[in-house]
Amino acid sequence: MKLFLVPQFVKWIYPKRIWGINVSTPSVFLTFDDGPIPEITPWILDFLKSKNIKATFFCVGENVHKYPEIYTRILKEGHQVGNHSFDHNNGSKTRFEDYIKSFSTTNKIFNSKLYRPPYGQLSRKQEKEISKTHKIIMWSWLSYDFDKNISIEKILRKANKQIKPGSIIVLHDNIKIIDRTKELLPKLIQLIEDKGLHFETID
């Protein structure tokens, strides 16, 4: 079963991780994982600029190293950035030393105190080490934009029911889902705005 909305018990099990944000205004937090890459990140930036929306990009260090001009554009256009490891390691399948090295290598490439574990996988030991210096940002609502077995229509139905003020929303700037991103993002933004919500970055 695909859980778009994070169950409350998961938040209780991992209280050090940030699953949503308390807000005093009707705002949500749009986030993108895996970039930056030239095939889709500039298109996302163009669209967000046209809508005057700011987002938070959790960047893979290797991609920032390859495409520094796109990373620079993200910052210049007022978006926030976070660490998403250097080479997209799965915490449950990576030795502690290798995982922390990937995290630390990205810290040397760009400075951010936000961290999101790839695949949402992070051991207690990894969490303890990273949380010494970084806020571990998870999510309230996962779009499943990467799962081509889930229709855009279903994603939007779930979004309409489940996204609320304070939600941290996950999408991806990933080469594997370019067409889905170009279809989903405008529709999702319109739906969220129709709900009377606006967008902020994670600070």
BELVENSUL-V358617 format. One record per backbone hydrogen bond with DSSP energy under -1.0 kcal/mol. CO is the residue of the C=O (numbers start at 1). NH is the residue of the N-H. If there is no record, write none. Layout:
co:CO nh:NH
co:CO nh:NH
This chain:
co:4 nh:142
co:7 nh:11
co:8 nh:12
co:9 nh:13
co:10 nh:14
co:14 nh:17
co:18 nh:138
co:25 nh:27
co:26 nh:198
co:27 nh:166
co:28 nh:200
co:29 nh:169
co:30 nh:56
co:31 nh:171
co:32 nh:58
co:33 nh:173
co:35 nh:60
co:37 nh:41
co:40 nh:44
co:41 nh:45
co:42 nh:46
co:43 nh:47
co:44 nh:48
co:45 nh:49
co:46 nh:50
co:47 nh:51
co:48 nh:53
co:55 nh:80
co:56 nh:32
co:57 nh:82
co:58 nh:34
co:59 nh:84
co:60 nh:64
co:61 nh:65
co:62 nh:66
co:63 nh:67
co:67 nh:71
co:68 nh:72
co:69 nh:73
co:70 nh:74
co:71 nh:75
co:72 nh:76
co:73 nh:77
co:74 nh:79
co:75 nh:78
co:80 nh:57
co:82 nh:59
co:83 nh:116
co:85 nh:61
co:86 nh:62
co:90 nh:93
co:95 nh:99
co:96 nh:100
co:97 nh:101
co:98 nh:102
co:99 nh:103
co:100 nh:104
co:101 nh:105
co:102 nh:106
co:103 nh:107
co:104 nh:108
co:106 nh:110
co:113 nh:135
co:114 nh:83
co:115 nh:137
co:117 nh:120
co:118 nh:121
co:123 nh:127
co:124 nh:128
co:125 nh:129
co:126 nh:130
co:127 nh:131
co:130 nh:133
co:130 nh:134
co:135 nh:115
co:136 nh:18
co:140 nh:6
co:141 nh:170
co:144 nh:147
co:147 nh:150
co:151 nh:155
co:152 nh:156
co:153 nh:157
co:154 nh:158
co:155 nh:159
co:156 nh:160
co:157 nh:161
co:158 nh:162
co:159 nh:163
co:164 nh:167
co:166 nh:21
co:167 nh:29
co:168 nh:140
co:168 nh:141
co:169 nh:31
co:170 nh:143
co:171 nh:33
co:174 nh:177
co:177 nh:181
co:178 nh:182
co:179 nh:183
co:180 nh:184
co:181 nh:185
co:184 nh:188
co:185 nh:189
co:186 nh:190
co:187 nh:191
co:188 nh:192
co:189 nh:193
co:190 nh:194
co:191 nh:195
co:192 nh:197
co:193 nh:196
co:198 nh:28
